[in-house]
């Protein structure tokens, strides 16, 4: 029950971060307000999921519809927690929760802003190395190589694409996220991880085309971060790890 409740709260926090990014002044201490009428949201209306259901998805002050993305993000945060504690146990399950919530934040920000902020990707990379050092210090070399190869490989592809086509194809945020994945998973996982992320992105593009009803062109912007984050998460949970769990 505790992971579920914590996950709902973290999901709400993560969505607030994604919606307010990049203007984060007063984010940690600021009071929540209705985006339509600007009225302060009472504490009784801030209970994750329960408040949205009790208010039937509407603001108490102006009766404006509160988007479905609010409960969806809260449920996503809870899903991360329940999933992590199902696969792992003890402190490692909570480490996995932290990883999943960070990936959720990165995915939501990238979907909204087409940007993966350094204040999430770089600490995530360092955390992966720290976990490796604490659990299996003898493999730290493979994970350092994963961080370097993950960032360097995707950054080189992005720079090459820009040199050939004169426009950005992959951002450095994607490269930093792949570097973080390499830090957590080691360099051996990177080829399969990239393939999985690319296949997920292809599937997402097909869904996007069907939803929009228009063809996608070479210049259509597609956030790659969410697919990379999803592949990262699945590999962490189910790919063979060199951690003695």
N, C-alpha and C positions, 0 to 999 in steps of 0.2 A: 504493500500500500504506500509506503514512504516514497519509493522511486516514482510511482505514479503521480503523487501529489507534488513532489519536487519538479518532476518533468513538466507538469501543467504550468507551474509558476515560471520555470525557465523558458518555456515556449512563449509565454506572454512577454517576458523580458526581451527575448530574442527578436520577436516581431517589432516591439517598440524600437529597438536598436535599428532594425532594418528600415523602418518607416522614417526615422529621424535622421538617418545618415544621409549626407555627410555633416549636416548641421547638428553637432552633438553638444552644443553649449547648454549646460544645465540638465543634461540627459539623466544623470544619476540621481539628482535631487529634485528635478522638476516634477510637478504634479501632472497626472494624466488629465487630458481634456478632450471633449468631443471635437473631432476635426471639422464638423459642420457648424455648430453654434458656438464653440469655444468655451462652453461651460465646464467647470471642474467636475470630474467624475468622483462621486462619493465612494468612500472605502467599501461600502456594502455592494457597490456595483463593479468592484475590481476583482472579485473572486473568479479565477480562471474557469471558463466554460460554464459554470453554474450561473453566473450573472448574465451571460449572453442568452442562455436558455430562459432564465427567469424574466428577462426583459423582452423576450421573443425577438432578439436581434435588432432592437431599436434603442435610441438614446432616450433616457428618462426625461431629459429637458426639452428636446425639440422633436422627438419622435422620428428622427431621421434613421434610416436603416443603417445598422452597423454591419459592415461587410463580413462575409463568411470567412475571409482570410484570418480573422481574429481567432475564432475557435479552431480553425484548421491548424494554425501555428501552435496553439496550445496542445492540441492532440498530437501534433508532430513531436513536440518536446516530450510529451508523456510516452509516445511510442519509442523514442530513442531510449528512454530510461528503462522501460519494461523489456525492450529487446536486449539491451546491454546486460541487464541483470539475469536474463534468461540464459544467455550464452556464457557469461562469466560470473564469478562470485567474488565476494569480499571487496577489498580496496581496488582490485583490478577492474571490477565492474563499474566503480565510480570513475576511474580513469577513463574507461570507455564511454561513460556518459558525457564526461567533459569533452572528449573528442567529438562525439556525435552532436552535441549542442553547438560546438564551434563550427562544425561543418554545416549545420542547419543555418546558423547565422550568415556564414559566407554564401551559401546558396541563395538565401532570400535577398541579401544585399546585391548579389550579382544579377539576379533576376530583375531587380528594380532599377539598379544604377549602372549595370554593366561594368562593375568594378569590384575587385577583391582587395580590401584594405590591408595595408601592412600591419596595422595594430592587431590583426587576427592571424594572418598567415605566418608572420615571423615568430611570434610566441608559440604558435602551433608547431613549427619546425623545431624550435628549441625544446619544447616539451617532449617531442618524439625522441630526441637524442637523450634527454634526461631520463625518460622511462627506460630506454635501452640500457643506459649506463647503470641504473639502479638494479635492473632485473638480470640482464645478461651482458655485463661489461665486456666480455670477450668478443662480442659481435659488433661493438661500436664502430669498428672500421667499415663494415658493410653498410651500416646505417648512415655514416658520414658520406660514404660514396653514393648512397642513394639520394641524399640531400643535394649533393653537388651535381650528380648526373640528372636528377629530376629537374632541377632549375636550369642547368646549362643546356640540356637537350631541348627542352621546350622553348627556352629563350632563343636558342640558335635558329629553331624553325621559325619563330616569330620574326626575327631579324631578317632571315632569308626571304620570307614571304614579302616583307615590307620592301626589301631591296628589289625584288622582281616585279611586284605589282604596284608599288607606290602607295600602299595603304596598309593599315594594321590588319592582321589576320588573327593573331593571338596576342593577348596582353601579357605583360610581365607578371600580373597577378596570378594568371593561370600557371606560369612557370614557378612562381613561389609556392603555390598550392601543391604542385607536383613535387617540388623539393621537400615540402613538409611530408607528403606521402612517402617519399623515399626515406625520410628520417624515421618514420614510424615502421615502415614495412621492409626496408633495405632495398638495395638496388635490384635484387633478383626479381622483385615483383613488378618493376616498372613497365616492362614491355606488355605484359598481360593487362596491367592496369590501364595503360593508354588505350589498348584495343577495346577493353570493356567500356571505357568512357566514350570512345568514339562511336561504338555501336549504340550506346544509350542516347548519345546526341543525335545520331541518325534517326533513331526511333522518335525522339522528341521533335525533330524537324518534320517528320511525316505527320505526326499528330498536329503540329502547329499549322501545317499546310491545310489539313482537313478542317481544322477549326476556323482558320481565316477564310478558307475558300479561295485563296489566291496562291499562285506559284511563288516559290522562294527563289530569289536570285542570288548571284555571287556576292552581292553587297548587302544582303539581308543580315542584320545583326542577330546572332544567336549567342546567348550566354553559355559558355562552356563550363564555367565553374560548378553549376549544380550537378552536371553529369560526372565531372571529375570527383566532386565530393561524394556522390552516390557510389561510384566505383570504389573509392577510397574506403568508405564505410563498410561495404560488403566484403572487400578483401581483408580488412582488419578483423571482421567477425568470423569469416569462414575460410580464408586462405591459410595454409599451414604457417604457423608462426614459430620463430625460434625462441619463444619465451616458455620457460618451464611452468606451465599452468596446471 
